[in-house]
Amino acid sequence: MLYPIVKRRYLVAMMLLFSAQQLVAQGTLADYQRAQTYFHLNVDKLVKNINLWPQWDNGGLWYKTETDSGYRFVTANPQNGKVSQAFSHEVLAKALSAELGKSISPDSLPFSRFTYDEGRSAIRFKVKENHYSFNLKSEALSRVEVKALPAKNESVSPDSTVKVLIRNHNLYLVNLKTGEERQLTADGVDRYDYATPGSWYQVTDVEVGEQYDPEIDITWSPDSKRFVTYKLDRRKAKRMYLFQSLPDSGYRAKVWFYERPLPGEDTPKMVEYFVFDVDKGSSVRVNIAPFADFLGNMGPAWLPDGKRLYLSHFIRGYQGLNFYVVDAVTGNAQTLFEERSETNIEYQMAFGEVTSDGNHLVWASERDGWSHLYLYDLNTMQLVRQLTKGEYVVRSIAHVDAKAKRIWFVAGGKEAGRNPYYQHLYSVGFDGKKVTLLTPEDAEHEVVLSPNGKWFVDNYSRIDMPTVSVLRRLTDGKLVGELQRADVSKLLATGYRYPQQFVAKGRDGKTDIYGAIFYPSTFSTATVYPVIDGTYSGPQHVRTPRSFARAFRNSDQPLAELGFIVVTIDGMGTAMRSKAFHDMSWKNLGDIGAPDHIAFIKQLARVHSFVDSTRVGIYGHSAGGYDAAHALLAHPDFYSVGVSSAGNHDHRMSKAWWPEQYMGLPGKHFDEQSNLNLAQNLKGKLLLVHGDMDQNVNPANSLRLGAMFQKYNKDYDLLIIPNHDHDLYNNLYFTRKRWDYFVQHLLGVTPPREFQIEVKK
């Protein structure tokens, strides 16, 4: 009599267990298929009109707008915002079909941009190598000849009377009317020559060696009477190497090299400037001592009178910057100002614009603890006044009107109660008074100003609000009209969940830290999810998306679909906040914001039972690759699984400028924060990934870290992607392996075997 009851209870228990398993199933084939839907190359096809990037002329603006069947070109009247078709797509498609000998749809014309002729009587565009004109009145299509561009080793003066060319490492001047040629320099030699930029990213086959094929780089004065250029000394520059195991042909591996100074090395490429007088055929050296080519910041550029020019450069170690005004006749450089800091001067926060009349410089500086604007008089060479002030961050200068004595700038953090990373457009007078907000919506604003300084397109959105694109008047921000809205209906039909923005207290218990949470579209509070920390703590960057475009197009959402909660957090030390906030990273890249990340994830688990803070993974690329490995090595009891791609694991092996910008010159802190010197701490599961042709972060970084793991008998995994440089974003195999790694080691589930990510056409 007991057996049937026991059997019944057993069956009920098994049914309940089966239901629970169905509820919490994660890392399944169905999850992979959903993740594939949100892979960025696929999810792009589910949205339309995410941003509007206009072209302008005095008659208004025009742009490409996506439709259900393709796209059309429309134009907008800036007086009233009225939108109309830019031309007859049907007539042009018919004409192009006859011209090209194949059927062309009016909804998929074979060009993405065009320009109007003066008066808007015709449009011009390019199809493959041919240029065309389409008359808007007669609707006739004709092929047009376009004046050939100058050869890359020559530059024509603005008045088209002379040109300068490079030959045998020296400069020559050619009169375009008479053909007369004059040699301007004779001391240029191989690796110490004029006007030829030396690319940090140009890789060269060792067996072939450098081929002399110069590209000229000079800057003409507005009146064509002078030009400024440099002489680049590469004679001491050292090389880094790449080993290509899988060349395009043959069976022998190839070795490539590129020039790259390492932090603290005294062998960088050195640059010095010269001003040339066209009429005299003479030159003067700008009396600024040669400096490393990676230290240039602004200029050289000419003032409107053609008699003076300006430039700035950082001091090695990035704790100083000098701004100069140069006399073009004598080469004498007068210091307008010097920036100095006990920590670093962030290169992104040191920028400026000279007024069109050449009388003033508007300069951004963090000298009072926040990025703000300052006005300098270029005639008296004196600071006039600080223009903006307060606990907010000026991020760029959008427009300066010398006649109206007003400046338009982009800033974040000024509006109380809003996300301080949201960008807004403002204006302020030369007197520093009447700071005016021109983009009122509580959102991220991406603006494009008209060249005539009268209008601007404003693309505003949030991670939970698709983009609205509007036209506004620049003087006061008055709304002229709405141009388009993003269409995300197909995206939402997949079950897509908007990411959740959050703010939490940082490590000090008082500083607000911002980030976002990505949930799977199948999210259930009854399921327990491990956490993946998507990281990039590079101090020049803000990883957390603020706009809708970045929110739906990323690597975080596909990972979440596999059965994780994915978080991205901009901890202390990252960009676009106060200087004190940013200074946390100074000589301290090993901090990686981890105290803020860990505090938030633990807090999230305390609040939500569906978050499992005992199973936390982390992934990142480049500086984020350093972060991911460093997290497992410096915080092994919290982070248990990591995927580190293209990581710069020892900053002494990286390009000089980035580590010196944030770590200063090498010292013991470089040793202390090297992942190589922490290898013995590895406890969790770590996958190192690198492209074998990465000329940004040399693959030796990952290989040497792997060697240290072997030294300490630590288990790790290594994936080398053949024939890939630094960019692995579109690599399907790497993406799938990253998915597999977290599913297997963080979920504890066997992933679908050799799942093939398909990119839909």
C-alpha positions in Angstrom: 0.0 0.0 0.0 2.9 2.4 0.6 4.5 1.8 -2.8 1.9 3.7 -4.9 2.1 6.7 -2.5 5.9 6.7 -2.5 5.8 6.4 -6.3 3.3 9.2 -6.6 5.4 11.5 -4.4 8.5 10.6 -6.4 6.7 11.5 -9.7 5.5 14.8 -8.2 9.1 15.6 -7.0 10.5 14.8 -10.4 7.9 16.9 -12.1 8.8 19.8 -9.8 12.5 19.3 -10.4 11.9 19.2 -14.1 9.9 22.5 -14.0 12.7 24.1 -11.9 15.3 23.0 -14.4 13.2 24.4 -17.2 13.0 27.7 -15.3 16.7 28.1 -14.6 18.0 26.6 -17.9 21.0 28.7 -18.9 23.7 28.4 -21.6 21.4 26.4 -23.9 21.3 26.3 -27.6 18.2 28.6 -27.5 20.2 31.0 -25.4 23.0 31.0 -28.0 20.5 31.7 -30.7 19.1 34.7 -28.9 22.6 35.9 -28.2 23.3 35.7 -31.9 20.3 37.9 -32.5 21.9 40.6 -30.4 25.4 40.3 -31.8 26.1 43.7 -33.1 26.3 42.8 -36.8 22.8 41.3 -36.5 21.1 43.7 -34.1 22.0 46.6 -36.4 19.5 45.2 -38.9 16.6 45.5 -36.4 16.7 49.2 -36.0 16.4 52.2 -38.3 17.4 55.9 -38.1 19.4 55.6 -34.8 21.2 58.9 -35.5 20.9 61.6 -38.1 24.2 62.9 -39.5 23.4 65.8 -41.8 25.2 67.5 -44.7 24.8 71.3 -44.8 24.8 74.2 -47.2 23.4 77.7 -47.0 20.0 76.4 -48.1 19.7 74.0 -45.2 20.5 70.3 -44.6 20.0 67.0 -46.1 20.5 63.4 -44.9 19.8 59.7 -45.6 16.8 58.3 -43.8 16.0 54.6 -43.6 12.7 53.1 -44.7 11.1 49.7 -44.6 12.3 49.0 -48.1 15.7 50.7 -48.0 16.6 54.4 -47.7 15.8 57.8 -49.2 17.5 61.2 -49.2 15.6 64.0 -47.7 16.2 67.7 -47.2 15.0 70.0 -44.4 14.2 73.7 -44.5 16.0 75.3 -41.5 13.4 78.1 -41.3 10.5 75.8 -40.5 11.9 72.2 -40.2 9.8 71.0 -43.2 11.2 67.8 -44.6 10.8 66.8 -48.3 12.4 64.4 -50.8 15.7 65.7 -52.0 15.2 64.6 -55.6 13.2 62.1 -57.6 14.6 58.8 -56.6 12.5 57.0 -59.2 13.9 59.1 -62.1 17.5 58.9 -60.9 17.2 55.1 -60.4 15.9 54.7 -63.9 18.8 56.8 -65.3 21.4 55.0 -63.3 20.0 51.6 -64.4 20.5 52.7 -68.0 24.0 54.1 -67.3 25.2 51.1 -65.3 23.5 48.3 -67.3 21.7 46.8 -64.3 18.5 47.3 -62.3 18.8 50.0 -59.6 16.1 50.4 -57.0 15.0 53.9 -56.0 15.2 52.6 -52.4 18.8 51.5 -52.7 20.7 54.0 -54.8 24.4 53.0 -55.2 25.8 56.0 -53.2 25.5 57.1 -49.5 26.4 60.8 -49.9 25.9 63.6 -52.4 26.6 67.3 -52.6 24.5 70.1 -54.1 25.8 72.4 -56.8 25.6 76.1 -56.0 22.0 77.2 -56.1 20.9 73.6 -55.6 20.3 73.1 -59.3 22.0 69.7 -59.4 23.4 67.0 -57.1 26.8 65.4 -57.5 27.7 61.9 -56.3 30.2 59.1 -57.0 29.5 55.5 -58.0 32.6 53.3 -57.9 35.3 55.4 -59.7 32.9 57.6 -61.7 31.5 61.0 -60.8 28.0 62.0 -61.9 25.7 65.1 -61.9 21.9 64.9 -61.8 20.2 68.0 -62.9 17.2 68.6 -60.6 15.2 70.6 -63.3 15.8 68.6 -66.4 16.4 65.4 -64.5 19.2 64.5 -66.8 22.1 62.4 -65.6 25.6 63.1 -66.9 29.1 61.8 -66.1 31.5 64.6 -65.0 35.3 64.9 -64.9 36.8 65.7 -61.5 40.1 67.5 -61.2 42.7 65.1 -60.1 44.0 65.4 -56.6 47.6 66.4 -56.1 50.0 63.5 -55.7 50.5 62.5 -52.1 54.1 63.9 -52.1 53.0 67.4 -53.1 50.8 70.2 -51.7 49.3 73.1 -53.7 49.1 76.6 -52.1 45.6 78.0 -51.3 46.0 80.5 -54.2 47.0 77.7 -56.6 50.2 79.5 -57.7 52.8 77.2 -56.4 53.2 73.7 -55.0 55.7 72.1 -52.6 56.9 68.5 -53.2 59.2 66.0 -51.5 62.0 64.4 -53.4 65.0 62.5 -52.0 64.0 63.5 -48.4 64.0 67.3 -49.3 61.5 70.0 -50.2 61.2 71.6 -53.6 59.0 74.6 -54.7 57.4 74.6 -58.1 55.9 77.7 -59.8 52.6 76.4 -61.4 52.6 79.1 -64.0 56.1 78.8 -65.3 57.1 75.3 -64.2 60.2 76.8 -62.5 61.5 74.6 -59.7 63.6 75.6 -56.7 65.1 73.4 -54.1 64.3 74.6 -50.6 66.3 72.2 -48.4 69.4 70.1 -48.9 70.0 68.6 -45.5 67.2 66.0 -45.5 68.5 62.5 -45.3 67.0 59.0 -44.8 65.1 58.8 -41.5 65.8 62.5 -40.8 63.7 64.3 -43.4 61.1 67.0 -44.0 57.3 66.9 -44.0 57.0 63.1 -43.9 54.9 61.7 -41.1 56.1 58.6 -39.4 53.2 56.3 -38.7 53.1 54.5 -35.4 51.0 51.8 -36.9 52.7 51.2 -40.3 54.0 47.6 -40.3 56.8 46.6 -42.7 57.9 43.3 -44.0 61.4 42.7 -42.6 62.6 41.0 -45.8 61.4 43.9 -48.0 62.4 46.7 -45.7 61.2 50.3 -45.9 60.3 51.6 -49.3 60.7 55.4 -49.7 57.2 56.6 -50.7 56.8 60.0 -48.9 53.5 61.7 -48.1 53.8 65.4 -47.6 52.5 67.1 -44.4 52.7 70.9 -44.5 50.4 73.7 -43.4 49.9 76.8 -45.6 49.4 80.3 -44.3 46.0 81.8 -45.4 47.8 84.2 -47.8 49.9 81.4 -49.4 53.1 83.3 -48.6 54.5 80.8 -46.1 54.1 77.3 -44.9 55.1 75.5 -41.8 56.3 71.9 -41.6 58.6 69.7 -39.5 61.7 67.7 -39.7 61.3 64.3 -38.2 64.3 62.5 -36.7 63.7 58.8 -36.7 67.4 57.8 -36.5 67.3 56.5 -33.0 63.7 55.1 -33.1 63.5 51.5 -32.1 61.4 48.7 -33.6 58.9 46.2 -32.3 58.1 43.0 -34.2 55.2 40.8 -35.2 55.5 37.1 -36.2 53.0 36.2 -38.9 52.6 32.4 -38.8 49.9 32.3 -41.6 51.1 34.5 -44.5 49.0 35.1 -47.6 51.1 32.6 -49.5 53.9 30.2 -49.1 55.0 28.1 -46.1 57.5 30.4 -44.4 56.3 32.6 -41.6 56.9 36.3 -42.0 58.3 38.9 -39.6 57.1 42.4 -39.6 58.3 45.5 -37.8 57.0 48.9 -36.8 58.6 51.8 -34.9 57.4 52.3 -31.4 59.1 53.9 -28.3 58.3 52.2 -24.9 57.7 54.2 -21.7 60.7 56.1 -20.6 62.8 55.3 -23.6 65.0 58.1 -24.8 64.7 57.0 -28.5 61.4 58.3 -29.8 60.9 60.1 -33.0 61.8 63.7 -32.5 60.1 66.6 -34.2 61.3 70.2 -34.9 59.4 72.9 -36.8 60.4 75.2 -39.7 58.6 78.1 -41.4 59.3 78.6 -45.1 59.0 81.9 -47.0 57.7 81.2 -50.5 59.0 84.3 -52.2 62.4 84.2 -50.7 62.8 80.4 -50.7 64.2 80.7 -47.2 63.3 79.1 -43.9 63.6 79.7 -40.2 63.7 77.1 -37.4 61.0 77.6 -34.7 63.0 78.0 -31.5 61.3 75.3 -29.6 63.6 72.4 -28.6 62.8 69.1 -30.5 60.3 67.0 -28.7 58.9 63.5 -29.0 56.3 63.3 -31.8 53.7 61.8 -29.5 53.7 64.9 -27.3 52.1 67.2 -29.8 48.8 68.5 -28.8 47.5 71.5 -30.8 48.8 72.9 -34.1 50.9 74.1 -35.7 48.2 76.3 -37.2 48.2 79.8 -38.6 46.6 83.0 -37.2 44.5 84.8 -39.9 47.2 87.4 -40.5 49.6 84.8 -41.8 52.4 86.4 -39.7 52.0 84.2 -36.6 51.2 80.6 -35.8 50.5 78.7 -32.7 51.2 75.3 -31.3 51.3 73.4 -28.0 53.0 70.3 -26.7 53.2 68.2 -23.6 56.3 67.7 -21.5 57.4 64.1 -21.2 55.5 62.5 -18.4 52.4 64.6 -19.1 52.6 66.8 -16.0 53.2 69.9 -18.1 52.1 71.6 -21.3 53.4 74.7 -23.0 51.4 76.8 -25.5 53.4 79.0 -27.9 52.7 81.8 -30.3 55.4 81.9 -33.1 56.6 84.8 -35.2 56.7 83.4 -38.7 59.5 85.8 -39.8 62.0 85.2 -37.0 60.8 81.8 -35.7 60.7 83.2 -32.2 58.3 81.3 -30.0 56.6 83.2 -27.2 55.0 81.3 -24.4 51.3 82.2 -24.0 50.9 80.0 -20.9 52.2 76.9 -19.2 50.0 74.2 -17.6 51.5 72.3 -14.7 50.1 69.6 -12.5 51.2 67.5 -9.6 49.4 64.6 -11.3 48.9 64.3 -15.0 47.3 66.7 -17.5 44.7 64.7 -19.4 45.2 65.2 -23.1 41.4 65.1 -23.8 40.9 68.0 -21.4 43.5 70.2 -23.0 42.0 71.7 -26.2 41.2 75.1 -27.6 40.0 77.2 -30.5 41.4 80.5 -31.9 38.7 83.0 -32.9 38.3 83.7 -36.7 39.7 87.2 -36.2 42.8 85.8 -34.6 42.5 88.0 -31.5 41.6 85.4 -28.9 42.2 81.8 -27.8 39.5 79.9 -26.0 41.3 77.2 -24.0 40.1 74.3 -21.8 41.9 73.4 -18.6 41.4 71.5 -15.4 43.5 73.9 -13.4 40.7 74.7 -10.9 39.8 71.0 -10.5 37.2 70.8 -13.3 37.4 71.1 -17.0 36.6 74.7 -17.9 37.1 77.4 -20.5 39.5 80.3 -20.3 39.9 83.3 -22.6 43.3 84.5 -23.7 44.2 87.7 -25.6 46.6 86.8 -28.4 47.7 90.4 -28.9 48.6 91.2 -25.3 49.5 87.6 -24.6 47.5 87.7 -21.4 44.7 85.7 -19.7 41.5 87.7 -19.9 39.3 85.6 -17.7 37.9 82.3 -16.8 34.7 81.8 -18.8 33.0 78.9 -17.1 33.1 77.7 -13.5 31.4 75.1 -11.3 31.2 71.4 -10.6 30.7 70.3 -14.2 32.9 69.2 -17.1 33.4 71.1 -20.4 34.0 68.4 -22.9 34.4 70.2 -26.3 34.1 73.6 -28.0 31.4 73.4 -30.7 31.6 76.9 -32.2 33.1 80.4 -31.5 31.6 83.5 -32.9 34.1 86.4 -32.7 31.7 89.0 -33.9 28.9 88.0 -31.4 31.6 87.4 -28.8 30.0 84.1 -27.8 31.1 80.5 -27.4 29.1 77.3 -27.8 30.4 74.3 -25.9 29.4 70.8 -24.8 29.5 69.9 -21.1 28.2 67.3 -18.7 27.2 67.5 -15.0 25.8 71.1 -14.9 22.1 70.2 -14.6 21.2 69.1 -11.1 19.7 65.7 -10.7 20.9 64.4 -14.1 23.4 61.9 -15.0 26.7 63.9 -15.1 27.9 62.0 -18.2 25.0 63.3 -20.3 26.3 65.8 -22.8 24.4 69.1 -23.3 25.1 72.1 -25.5 25.5 75.5 -23.9 26.6 79.0 -24.9 28.5 81.6 -22.9 29.6 85.2 -23.7 33.2 86.4 -23.8 32.4 88.1 -20.6 31.8 84.8 -18.9 28.1 85.7 -18.2 24.8 84.1 -19.2 25.6 80.4 -19.6 22.6 79.2 -21.6 21.4 75.6 -21.9 20.3 74.8 -25.5 19.4 71.1 -25.2 16.9 70.9 -22.4 15.9 67.2 -22.5 17.2 64.9 -19.7 19.2 62.7 -22.1 22.5 62.3 -23.9 22.8 64.9 -26.7 24.9 64.4 -29.8 24.9 67.6 -31.8 26.0 68.6 -35.3 26.3 72.3 -36.0 25.8 74.0 -39.4 28.9 75.6 -40.9 27.3 79.0 -40.9 26.7 78.8 -37.2 22.9 79.3 -37.3 21.4 75.8 -36.7 22.2 72.4 -35.3 20.8 68.9 -35.4 20.4 67.4 -32.0 20.3 63.6 -31.6 19.1 62.9 -28.1 18.5 59.6 -26.4 19.0 57.5 -23.3 19.8 53.8 -22.9 16.1 53.2 -22.3 14.9 55.8 -24.9 15.5 55.5 -28.6 16.9 58.5 -30.5 14.9 61.6 -31.4 16.5 63.8 -34.0 15.5 67.5 -34.0 16.6 70.7 -35.7 17.2 73.7 -33.4 18.3 77.3 -33.7 21.8 77.9 -32.4 21.3 81.3 -30.9 18.8 80.1 -28.3 18.2 76.4 -28.8 14.6 77.0 -30.1 13.1 73.9 -31.6 12.6 74.3 -35.3 11.1 70.9 -35.9 11.5 67.1 -35.4 13.3 65.4 -38.2 13.0 61.8 -37.4 12.7 59.2 -34.6 14.5 55.9 -34.4 12.4 52.9 -35.3 13.1 50.0 -32.9 9.9 48.1 -33.3 11.7 45.0 -34.8 14.2 45.1 -31.9 11.4 45.2 -29.3 9.6 42.4 -31.0 12.5 40.1 -30.1 11.8 40.6 -26.4 14.7 43.0 -26.0 14.9 44.6 -22.5 16.3 48.1 -22.2 19.4 48.1 -20.0 19.0 49.7 -16.5 20.9 52.7 -15.6 22.1 52.8 -11.9 23.9 55.1 -9.5 25.6 53.8 -6.4 28.0 55.1 -3.8 31.7 54.4 -4.5 34.4 53.1 -2.3 34.4 56.2 -0.2 30.7 55.9 0.6 29.9 59.3 -0.8 31.0 59.6 -4.5 28.3 58.7 -7.0 29.4 55.9 -9.4 27.4 55.3 -12.5 26.8 52.2 -14.6 24.3 50.0 -16.4 22.9 46.5 -16.0 22.1 44.2 -18.9 19.4 41.5 -18.4 18.6 38.6 -20.6 15.4 39.0 -22.6 14.1 35.9 -20.8 14.9 37.4 -17.3 13.0 36.0 -14.4 13.4 37.0 -10.7 13.0 33.3 -9.9 16.3 32.5 -11.6 19.7 33.0 -10.0 22.2 34.6 -12.4 26.0 34.8 -12.2 27.5 38.2 -12.8 29.8 39.3 -15.6 31.7 42.6 -15.2 32.3 44.2 -18.6 35.3 46.4 -18.0 37.5 49.1 -19.5 39.0 51.3 -16.9 41.3 53.1 -19.3 41.3 56.6 -17.8 40.6 58.3 -21.1 37.3 56.4 -21.6 33.7 56.1 -20.3 32.5 52.6 -20.9 28.9 52.7 -19.7 26.6 53.7 -22.6 24.6 56.9 -22.3 23.0 57.0 -25.8 20.6 54.4 -27.2 23.0 53.6 -30.1 25.6 52.3 -27.7 23.1 50.6 -25.4 21.8 48.1 -27.9 25.0 47.7 -30.0 27.6 46.1 -27.7 29.1 42.8 -26.5 27.3 43.0 -23.1 23.7 42.2 -24.2 24.7 39.0 -26.1 26.5 37.7 -23.0 23.5 38.5 -20.9 21.3 36.3 -23.2 23.4 33.3 -22.3 22.1 33.4 -18.7 24.0 36.2 -16.9 23.6 39.6 -15.4 26.1 41.8 -17.1 27.2 45.1 -15.5 29.4 47.9 -16.7 30.7 50.4 -14.2 32.7 53.6 -14.5 34.6 53.6 -11.3 36.9 56.2 -9.8 39.8 57.0 -12.1 37.9 57.1 -15.3 37.1 60.0 -17.5 34.7 63.0 -17.7 34.3 63.8 -14.1 36.3 66.0 -11.7 40.0 66.0 -11.8 40.0 64.5 -8.2 37.8 61.7 -9.5 40.2 61.1 -12.4 43.4 61.4 -10.4 42.6 58.1 -8.7 44.2 56.4 -11.7 47.4 58.5 -11.7 50.3 56.1 -11.4 47.6 53.6 -10.3 46.2 51.8 -13.4 46.3 48.7 -11.3 43.4 50.0 -9.3 41.1 49.2 -12.4 38.2 50.7 -10.4 37.8 47.3 -8.8 36.8 48.6 -5.3 33.9 50.4 -6.9 33.0 47.5 -9.1 33.1 44.9 -6.3 31.2 47.2 -3.9 28.4 47.6 -6.4 28.1 43.9 -7.3 27.9 43.0 -3.7 25.3 45.7 -3.1 23.3 44.4 -6.1 23.3 40.9 -4.6 22.1 42.1 -1.2 19.2 43.9 -2.9 18.3 41.2 -5.4 18.1 37.5 -4.7 18.5 36.7 -8.4 22.1 38.0 -8.4 24.8 35.5 -7.3 27.9 37.5 -6.2 29.7 34.3 -5.4 30.0 33.6 -9.2 31.5 36.7 -10.8 33.3 36.8 -14.2 35.0 39.7 -16.0 36.0 40.5 -19.6 37.6 43.3 -21.4 39.7 44.3 -24.4 43.0 46.2 -24.6 43.2 48.2 -21.4 40.1 46.2 -20.5 42.1 43.1 -21.2 44.6 44.2 -18.6 41.7 44.8 -16.3 40.2 41.4 -16.7 43.5 39.5 -16.0 44.4 42.0 -13.2 41.1 41.4 -11.5 41.7 37.7 -11.2 45.3 38.3 -10.0 44.6 41.2 -7.6 41.2 40.1 -6.4 41.2 36.3 -6.8 38.6 35.7 -4.1 36.0 37.7 -5.9 36.6 37.2 -9.6 36.7 33.6 -10.6 36.5 33.6 -14.5 38.0 36.1 -16.9 38.4 36.6 -20.7 41.3 39.0 -21.4 41.7 40.0 -25.1 44.6 42.1 -26.4 45.6 43.0 -22.9 48.6 45.4 -22.2 49.7 43.3 -19.2 52.9 45.1 -18.5 52.8 48.9 -19.2 56.5 48.9 -19.9 55.8 46.9 -23.0 53.2 49.3 -24.4 53.4 52.4 -26.6 55.1 55.2 -24.8 52.3 57.8 -24.8 49.5 56.0 -23.1 51.3 54.6 -20.0 53.2 57.9 -19.6 49.9 59.8 -19.8 48.5 57.9 -16.8 51.5 56.3 -15.1 54.2 59.0 -15.6 57.7 57.8 -16.3 58.6 54.2 -15.3 59.4 53.4 -11.6 58.6 50.8 -9.1 54.9 51.4 -9.6 55.2 49.9 -13.1 56.6 46.7 -11.5 54.0 46.6 -8.7 51.1 46.9 -11.2 52.4 44.5 -13.9 50.2 41.4 -14.4 53.4 39.5 -15.0 54.5 40.1 -11.4 51.2 38.9 -10.0 50.9 35.7 -12.0 51.5 33.5 -9.0 48.1 34.7 -7.6 46.0 33.0 -10.3 43.2 30.9 -8.8 40.4 31.1 -11.3 39.9 30.3 -14.9 41.5 32.8 -17.3 41.5 32.9 -21.1 44.1 35.1 -22.8 43.3 36.1 -26.4 45.5 38.0 -28.8 45.7 38.7 -32.6 49.1 37.8 -33.8 49.4 41.0 -36.0 48.4 43.4 -33.2 50.5 46.5 -33.7 48.7 48.5 -31.0 49.3 46.1 -28.1 52.0 43.7 -29.1 51.1 40.0 -28.7 54.2 39.6 -26.6 52.1 41.0 -23.7 49.9 37.9 -23.6 52.7 35.4 -24.4 54.9 36.7 -21.6 52.1 36.6 -19.2 51.5 33.0 -20.3 55.1 32.3 -19.7 54.8 33.5 -16.1 51.8 31.3 -15.5 53.9 28.4 -16.7 56.7 29.4 -14.4 54.3 29.2 -11.4 52.6 26.1 -12.7 49.3 27.9 -13.1 46.6 26.6 -15.5 45.4 29.1 -18.0 44.0 29.1 -21.6 45.5 30.9 -24.6 43.8 31.7 -28.0 45.9 33.3 -30.8 43.8 34.7 -33.7 45.9 34.4 -36.8 46.3 37.5 -39.1 44.3 39.8 -36.8 45.3 43.1 -35.5 44.0 44.9 -32.4 40.4 44.9 -33.5 38.6 41.6 -32.6 35.1 43.1 -32.4 33.8 41.4 -35.5 35.7 38.1 -35.1 33.0 35.4 -34.8 35.2 32.6 -33.6 36.6 34.7 -30.7 33.1 35.9 -29.8 31.8 32.4 -29.6 34.9 31.2 -27.6 34.2 34.0 -25.1 30.6 33.0 -24.8 31.7 29.3 -24.3 34.2 30.2 -21.6 31.7 31.9 -19.4 29.0 29.3 -20.0 31.4 26.4 -19.1 33.3 27.9 -16.2 30.9 30.4 -14.7 27.5 28.7 -15.3 29.1 25.3 -15.1 27.2 24.2 -18.2 28.6 22.4 -21.3 28.1 24.9 -24.2 26.6 23.8 -27.5 29.4 22.2 -29.5 31.0 24.5 -32.1 28.0 26.9 -32.3 28.3 28.9 -35.5 27.4 32.5 -35.1 25.6 33.5 -38.3 25.5 37.1 -39.6 22.3 37.8 -41.4 22.3 39.6 -44.7 
